[in-house]
């Protein structure tokens, strides 16, 4: 019995000694393969697929797909130097006469963003980014720079198309399906804010169909709270898969910076303008030659109209399609080709989408009578062309 006790005591002593040595010299052996850490944390495994990444809240794959197709646009143009204030001073003009300030002009630089819409080098951007420029240079995300020419512009939607010179095949963005975006969808805004370099911001679609903002003639904006700042104009608004859903155009701001209200032109409008500008150099829209006015409750009462739907014809241009068809001031246009008109802006868009040269049925109300008139659609006068810009 005494011998067994000695063997047990020796075994315990040796085990304690070995444990002491391991704890002192090799403590990691006692913790297996886990790395040493001051604080115990939970470590997430790396993403194994795009869907897992999206599920974990990462949009790196969407950014990776779309960023190479978003470019920086640098412009330059001649502007007149500011007129000296003394030239407007009555005392100065009394002694020195009415002099004209015809001094030299100065170069003004501008910056914005654009989206490579085709591998052939066609770039979508805003018209106000390149308006009046006589030099345009486009810088790609990889650092390459190319001169660009103006293919065409559409001031009424604030869109323009550029063509890069000699770059070969380029990384083009993928367009999302029309009407694929919904309120609440996550979107990324990509551009070059304040010239700091390519930047990605994230937000959601706050609203659709924003209009009557006084920005352009044709307005149907996507509203987003993704941060959009000066320099983002013409950049891409993409969904969580990296597909283009809009062209960033404007912000609502009192300070010049982002306040969480930005506007983008939907991809459906951008694609239509792109195709027309590339094919014809201009956008063709329908026109009938009328001045329209919103029907307020006061106007409805004075004209004896039930409700405020429709567009009031305030004026008819001489020898216009509307005059030839018999439309008169005071008529209320209620439907075009069987489609009900809700307001003047809706009427403007319906007529613009009609093909010039065809006859269309207009339903209108004149006093107590309901009339149907066939109107031959004319071509909407194009805005004054700007000089072709290139470098």
C-alpha positions as CSV (number, residue, x, y, z in Angstrom):
1,X,0.0,0.0,0.0
2,X,2.8,2.4,0.9
3,X,4.5,1.6,-2.5
4,X,1.3,2.5,-4.4
5,X,1.0,5.7,-2.6
6,X,4.6,6.7,-3.4
7,X,4.0,5.9,-7.1
8,X,0.8,8.0,-7.1
9,X,2.5,10.9,-5.4
10,X,5.4,10.8,-7.8
11,X,3.1,10.8,-10.8
12,X,1.1,13.8,-9.5
13,X,4.3,15.7,-8.8
14,X,5.7,15.1,-12.3
15,X,2.4,16.1,-13.9
16,X,2.3,19.3,-11.9
17,X,5.9,20.1,-12.9
18,X,5.2,19.4,-16.6
19,X,2.1,21.6,-16.4
20,X,4.1,24.4,-14.8
21,X,6.8,24.3,-17.4
22,X,4.2,24.3,-20.3
23,X,2.3,27.2,-18.8
24,X,5.4,29.2,-18.4
25,X,7.3,28.4,-21.6
26,X,4.6,27.3,-24.2
27,X,1.2,28.5,-23.1
28,X,-0.1,28.3,-26.7
29,X,0.2,24.5,-26.6
30,X,-2.5,24.4,-24.0
31,X,-4.9,26.6,-26.1
32,X,-4.6,24.5,-29.3
33,X,-4.3,26.4,-32.6
34,X,-6.3,29.6,-31.5
35,X,-4.2,32.8,-31.9
36,X,-3.3,34.7,-28.8
37,X,-5.6,37.7,-28.2
38,X,-6.0,40.2,-25.4
39,X,-9.8,40.3,-25.9
40,X,-11.9,37.4,-26.9
41,X,-13.9,38.3,-30.0
42,X,-16.1,36.6,-32.6
43,X,-14.4,36.5,-36.0
44,X,-16.7,36.3,-39.0
45,X,-15.5,34.0,-41.9
46,X,-14.5,35.6,-45.2
47,X,-17.2,36.0,-47.8
48,X,-17.4,33.1,-50.2
49,X,-19.8,34.6,-52.8
50,X,-21.4,37.8,-53.9
51,X,-24.7,36.8,-52.4
52,X,-23.1,36.2,-49.0
53,X,-21.3,39.5,-49.2
54,X,-24.6,41.3,-49.9
55,X,-26.3,39.4,-47.1
56,X,-23.6,40.7,-44.7
57,X,-24.1,44.3,-45.8
58,X,-21.2,44.7,-48.2
59,X,-21.5,46.3,-51.6
60,X,-17.9,45.8,-52.6
61,X,-18.8,43.6,-55.6
62,X,-21.3,46.2,-56.9
63,X,-18.7,48.9,-56.6
64,X,-16.0,46.7,-58.2
65,X,-18.3,46.1,-61.2
66,X,-19.4,49.7,-61.8
67,X,-16.4,51.9,-60.7
68,X,-14.2,51.2,-63.8
69,X,-17.0,52.6,-66.0
70,X,-17.4,55.9,-64.1
71,X,-15.0,58.6,-65.4
72,X,-13.8,62.1,-64.4
73,X,-14.6,64.9,-66.9
74,X,-12.4,68.0,-67.1
75,X,-13.5,71.0,-69.2
76,X,-12.1,74.4,-70.1
77,X,-13.6,77.4,-71.9
78,X,-13.0,81.1,-72.5
79,X,-15.0,83.5,-70.3
80,X,-15.0,87.3,-70.3
81,X,-13.2,88.9,-67.5
82,X,-15.5,90.7,-64.9
83,X,-16.4,94.2,-65.9
84,X,-14.6,96.9,-63.9
85,X,-17.0,98.5,-61.5
86,X,-15.7,102.0,-62.3
87,X,-17.1,101.7,-65.8
88,X,-20.6,101.7,-64.3
89,X,-19.9,104.7,-62.1
90,X,-21.8,107.9,-63.3
91,X,-19.0,110.2,-62.2
92,X,-16.3,108.2,-64.0
93,X,-18.5,108.0,-67.1
94,X,-19.1,111.8,-67.0
95,X,-15.3,112.6,-67.1
96,X,-14.1,109.7,-69.2
97,X,-17.1,108.8,-71.4
98,X,-19.0,105.6,-71.9
99,X,-16.2,103.1,-72.5
100,X,-16.7,99.5,-73.4
101,X,-14.6,96.9,-71.5
102,X,-13.3,94.7,-74.3
103,X,-10.4,93.2,-72.4
104,X,-9.0,89.7,-72.9
105,X,-10.9,86.7,-71.8
106,X,-9.7,84.2,-69.2
107,X,-9.8,80.4,-69.2
108,X,-12.3,78.8,-66.8
109,X,-12.0,75.1,-65.8
110,X,-14.7,72.8,-64.7
111,X,-15.1,69.2,-63.5
112,X,-17.8,66.6,-63.4
113,X,-18.3,62.9,-63.9
114,X,-19.6,60.6,-66.6
115,X,-20.5,57.0,-67.3
116,X,-19.0,54.8,-70.1
117,X,-22.2,53.6,-71.8
118,X,-20.6,51.6,-74.6
119,X,-17.3,49.8,-75.1
120,X,-16.8,51.9,-78.2
121,X,-16.2,54.9,-76.0
122,X,-19.6,56.7,-75.8
123,X,-19.9,58.5,-72.4
124,X,-23.1,59.7,-70.8
125,X,-22.9,62.9,-68.7
126,X,-24.9,66.0,-67.8
127,X,-25.3,68.8,-70.3
128,X,-24.4,71.4,-67.7
129,X,-21.0,69.6,-67.1
130,X,-19.8,70.3,-70.7
131,X,-22.0,73.3,-71.6
132,X,-19.9,75.9,-73.5
133,X,-16.7,74.0,-73.2
134,X,-14.2,74.1,-76.0
135,X,-11.8,71.5,-74.4
136,X,-12.9,68.2,-72.8
137,X,-10.7,65.6,-71.3
138,X,-11.9,62.4,-69.8
139,X,-9.8,60.5,-67.1
140,X,-10.5,56.8,-66.5
141,X,-10.5,55.1,-63.1
142,X,-7.1,53.4,-64.0
143,X,-5.5,56.8,-64.6
144,X,-5.6,56.9,-68.4
145,X,-6.7,60.2,-70.0
146,X,-8.3,60.8,-73.4
147,X,-9.6,63.8,-75.3
148,X,-13.3,63.7,-76.1
149,X,-15.6,65.2,-78.7
150,X,-19.3,66.2,-78.1
151,X,-21.6,63.8,-80.0
152,X,-24.8,65.6,-79.0
153,X,-26.6,67.2,-76.1
154,X,-30.2,67.5,-74.9
155,X,-30.6,70.6,-72.6
156,X,-34.3,69.7,-71.9
157,X,-33.2,66.6,-70.0
158,X,-29.7,67.9,-69.1
159,X,-28.0,65.0,-70.8
160,X,-25.1,64.9,-73.2
161,X,-23.0,62.2,-75.0
162,X,-19.3,62.3,-75.5
163,X,-17.0,60.1,-77.7
164,X,-13.5,59.3,-76.5
165,X,-10.8,59.4,-79.1
166,X,-8.8,56.2,-79.8
167,X,-8.8,54.3,-76.5
168,X,-9.9,51.0,-77.9
169,X,-12.3,48.8,-75.9
170,X,-13.4,50.3,-72.6
171,X,-15.2,49.0,-69.5
172,X,-18.8,49.8,-70.1
173,X,-21.5,49.8,-67.4
174,X,-24.5,47.5,-67.4
175,X,-27.8,49.2,-67.6
176,X,-30.6,48.0,-65.2
177,X,-33.9,47.0,-66.6
178,X,-36.4,49.9,-67.0
179,X,-38.6,50.5,-63.9
180,X,-36.5,48.0,-62.0
181,X,-35.9,50.4,-59.1
182,X,-38.3,50.9,-56.2
183,X,-38.6,53.1,-53.2
184,X,-36.4,51.7,-50.4
185,X,-33.9,50.0,-52.8
186,X,-30.2,50.4,-51.8
187,X,-28.3,52.5,-54.3
188,X,-24.7,53.7,-54.7
189,X,-23.7,57.1,-56.1
190,X,-20.3,57.1,-57.8
191,X,-18.5,60.2,-59.0
192,X,-15.7,62.7,-58.4
193,X,-17.0,65.1,-55.6
194,X,-15.1,68.3,-55.3
195,X,-12.3,66.8,-57.4
196,X,-11.0,64.6,-54.6
197,X,-11.1,61.5,-56.7
198,X,-13.5,58.6,-57.4
199,X,-15.9,58.2,-54.4
200,X,-18.7,55.8,-53.7
201,X,-21.6,56.8,-51.3
202,X,-24.5,54.6,-50.3
203,X,-28.2,55.4,-49.6
204,X,-31.6,54.3,-50.6
205,X,-34.2,55.4,-53.2
206,X,-36.2,58.0,-51.4
207,X,-38.9,58.7,-54.0
208,X,-39.6,58.2,-57.7
209,X,-41.2,60.5,-60.3
210,X,-40.0,63.7,-58.8
211,X,-41.1,66.6,-61.0
212,X,-42.0,70.3,-61.0
213,X,-38.6,71.2,-59.5
214,X,-37.8,73.8,-62.1
215,X,-34.5,72.2,-63.1
216,X,-35.4,71.0,-66.7
217,X,-38.2,70.9,-69.2
218,X,-38.7,67.2,-68.8
219,X,-38.4,66.0,-65.2
220,X,-39.0,62.5,-63.8
221,X,-36.3,62.2,-61.2
222,X,-35.2,59.4,-58.9
223,X,-34.7,61.0,-55.4
224,X,-32.0,59.5,-53.2
225,X,-30.3,60.2,-49.9
226,X,-26.9,58.9,-51.1
227,X,-24.4,61.8,-50.7
228,X,-24.1,63.7,-54.0
229,X,-21.9,66.8,-54.1
230,X,-20.5,69.2,-56.7
231,X,-18.4,67.1,-59.1
232,X,-20.8,64.1,-58.9
233,X,-22.9,65.5,-61.7
234,X,-23.0,63.0,-64.6
235,X,-21.9,60.2,-62.4
236,X,-23.6,56.8,-61.9
237,X,-26.4,55.8,-59.6
238,X,-26.2,52.0,-59.4
239,X,-28.2,49.3,-57.6
240,X,-26.7,46.7,-55.2
241,X,-25.6,44.6,-58.2
242,X,-23.7,47.4,-59.9
243,X,-26.2,48.0,-62.6
244,X,-26.9,51.6,-63.8
245,X,-30.3,52.9,-62.6
246,X,-29.7,56.7,-63.1
247,X,-27.4,59.6,-63.9
248,X,-26.8,61.9,-60.9
249,X,-27.9,65.4,-61.9
250,X,-28.7,67.8,-59.1
251,X,-29.0,68.2,-55.3
252,X,-31.2,70.3,-53.0
253,X,-28.8,72.3,-50.9
254,X,-28.6,75.7,-49.2
255,X,-24.9,75.3,-48.4
256,X,-23.6,73.7,-51.6
257,X,-23.0,70.3,-49.9
258,X,-25.2,67.3,-49.6
259,X,-28.2,67.5,-47.4
260,X,-29.5,64.1,-48.2
261,X,-31.7,65.1,-51.2
262,X,-30.2,64.3,-54.5
263,X,-31.8,63.7,-57.9
264,X,-30.9,61.3,-60.8
265,X,-32.3,60.9,-64.3
266,X,-33.8,57.4,-64.7
267,X,-31.9,55.0,-66.9
268,X,-35.0,54.7,-69.2
269,X,-34.7,58.4,-70.1
270,X,-30.9,58.3,-70.3
271,X,-30.9,55.3,-72.6
272,X,-33.5,56.8,-75.0
273,X,-31.5,60.1,-75.2
274,X,-28.2,58.2,-75.7
275,X,-29.6,56.2,-78.6
276,X,-31.1,59.2,-80.3
277,X,-28.0,61.4,-79.9
278,X,-25.7,58.7,-81.2
279,X,-28.0,58.0,-84.2
280,X,-29.0,61.5,-85.1
281,X,-27.0,64.0,-83.0
282,X,-30.2,65.4,-81.5
283,X,-33.3,64.2,-79.7
284,X,-36.6,64.3,-81.7
285,X,-39.8,65.0,-79.8
286,X,-43.4,65.7,-80.7
287,X,-44.9,69.2,-80.5
288,X,-48.2,70.8,-81.2
289,X,-47.5,74.5,-80.4
290,X,-49.6,75.4,-77.4
291,X,-49.0,77.2,-74.1
292,X,-50.5,75.2,-71.2
293,X,-51.4,76.1,-67.7
294,X,-52.3,74.2,-64.6
295,X,-56.0,74.1,-63.7
296,X,-56.3,75.6,-60.2
297,X,-59.6,75.4,-58.2
298,X,-60.1,79.1,-58.9
299,X,-59.7,78.6,-62.7
300,X,-61.9,75.5,-62.6
301,X,-64.7,77.5,-61.0
302,X,-64.3,80.4,-63.4
303,X,-64.4,78.1,-66.4
304,X,-67.2,75.9,-65.0
305,X,-64.9,72.8,-64.9
306,X,-65.5,69.9,-62.6
307,X,-62.2,69.0,-61.0
308,X,-58.7,70.1,-61.8
309,X,-57.5,67.2,-64.0
310,X,-56.2,68.1,-67.5
311,X,-54.3,70.9,-69.0
312,X,-55.7,74.3,-69.8
313,X,-54.8,75.7,-73.2
314,X,-53.6,79.3,-72.4
315,X,-52.4,80.1,-75.9
316,X,-52.0,78.6,-79.4
317,X,-49.1,79.6,-81.7
318,X,-49.9,80.9,-85.1
319,X,-49.8,78.3,-87.9
320,X,-48.9,75.5,-85.4
321,X,-50.3,71.9,-85.6
322,X,-52.7,72.8,-82.8
323,X,-54.1,75.9,-84.7
324,X,-54.5,73.9,-87.9
325,X,-56.4,71.2,-86.0
326,X,-58.8,73.7,-84.4
327,X,-57.6,73.8,-80.8
328,X,-58.4,77.2,-79.2
329,X,-57.3,79.1,-76.1
330,X,-59.6,78.2,-73.2
331,X,-59.9,74.5,-74.2
332,X,-59.1,71.9,-71.6
333,X,-57.1,69.0,-72.9
334,X,-58.1,65.8,-71.0
335,X,-56.7,62.9,-73.0
336,X,-54.2,62.1,-75.7
337,X,-54.5,58.8,-77.7
338,X,-56.9,57.6,-75.0
339,X,-54.5,58.2,-72.1
340,X,-55.9,60.5,-69.4
341,X,-54.0,63.7,-68.7
342,X,-53.5,64.5,-65.0
343,X,-51.6,67.8,-65.3
344,X,-49.7,70.0,-67.8
345,X,-46.4,68.2,-67.2
346,X,-48.0,64.9,-68.0
347,X,-49.5,66.4,-71.2
348,X,-46.1,67.7,-72.2
349,X,-44.5,64.3,-71.8
350,X,-47.2,62.5,-73.7
351,X,-46.9,64.8,-76.7
352,X,-43.1,64.7,-76.6
353,X,-43.2,60.9,-76.9
354,X,-45.4,61.0,-80.1
355,X,-43.7,60.6,-83.4
356,X,-43.6,63.7,-85.6
357,X,-45.7,63.5,-88.8
358,X,-48.3,61.1,-87.4
359,X,-51.9,62.0,-86.5
360,X,-53.0,61.7,-82.9
361,X,-56.4,61.9,-81.2
362,X,-56.8,64.7,-78.7
363,X,-59.8,64.7,-76.4
364,X,-60.7,68.1,-75.0
365,X,-63.5,70.0,-73.3
366,X,-64.8,73.3,-74.7
367,X,-67.4,75.0,-72.6
368,X,-70.0,72.3,-72.1
369,X,-69.0,70.3,-75.2
370,X,-66.7,67.3,-75.5
371,X,-64.6,67.3,-78.6
372,X,-62.2,64.8,-80.4
373,X,-59.7,66.4,-82.7
374,X,-57.0,64.7,-84.9
375,X,-53.8,66.7,-84.6
376,X,-50.8,66.1,-86.9
377,X,-47.8,66.1,-84.6
378,X,-45.0,68.5,-85.4
379,X,-41.3,68.3,-84.5
380,X,-40.3,70.1,-81.3
381,X,-37.9,72.9,-82.0
382,X,-34.4,71.9,-81.0
383,X,-32.4,74.1,-78.6
384,X,-29.7,76.3,-80.0
385,X,-26.7,74.1,-80.8
386,X,-23.5,74.6,-78.9
387,X,-20.1,74.5,-80.6
388,X,-18.5,71.1,-80.8
389,X,-16.0,70.6,-78.0
390,X,-12.9,68.6,-78.4
391,X,-9.3,68.4,-77.2
